Structure formats: C-alpha cells, structure tokens
Amino acid sequence: MFSALRKPTVRILQCNRRSVYGKVPQEKIGPVKSAFALFVFSVTLLGPAGWILHHIPEYRQRSSSSDNN
C-alpha cells in the first residue's frame, strides 16, 4: 500500500541529486569572516525596518496634519 506512495519520491530525489554540483572549498572561511557577513546581512535587512518603525510617530503626524489642511 505505501510502496506505491514512496516510489515517485525516490525518483524525484534521484533526479534532483543529479543536478546538484559541489566542490571542496578552495579556502576556509574563519569565524570572524562568518560573523562579519552575518552582521552585514542582518543590518541590511533589519536597518530599513528599524528606521521605519522608529519614525512611525513622525509619519503619523505628517499624515494627520495633511488631512486637516
């Protein structure tokens, strides 16, 4: 009963594995480089969101003052 359900997944996994290529890294990445990359990535993603969240009161004042005019 369950063998019929498992067969298609085995074929799909075999096809996907064939298209994955990989090599041994040419140089090792140290913990400092990893931490720096993680820091830059997080600032890039969270920086604009933090800016917007910090300035929400200003945006609300602007929209309410333009509605009154």
C-alpha positions, -999 to 999 in steps of 0.1 A, spaced: 0 0 0 27 25 10 52 13 -16 32 30 -43 34 63 -25 71 60 -19 82 53 -55 76 87 -70 95 105 -42 125 82 -48 126 91 -85 122 128 -77 151 127 -52 173 109 -77 167 135 -104 173 164 -81 205 149 -67 220 146 -102 217 184 -108 235 194 -76 272 201 -81 297 207 -54 334 210 -48 356 212 -19 360 249 -8 392 265 -21 398 285 11 383 281 46 361 309 60 370 317 96 347 327 124 355 364 121 345 364 84 313 345 92 304 369 120 311 399 98 290 385 70 261 377 94 263 412 109 262 429 74 233 407 63 213 414 95 220 452 93 210 452 56 177 435 64 168 450 98 182 485 93 154 499 70 127 482 91 141 497 122 143 531 106 106 529 96 95 517 130 115 544 147 99 571 126 63 559 127 52 588 150 66 614 126 48 597 97 15 598 117 19 635 125 25 643 88 -5 623 76 -28 638 103 -16 674 96 -21 669 58 -56 656 65 -66 687 85 -55 711 57 
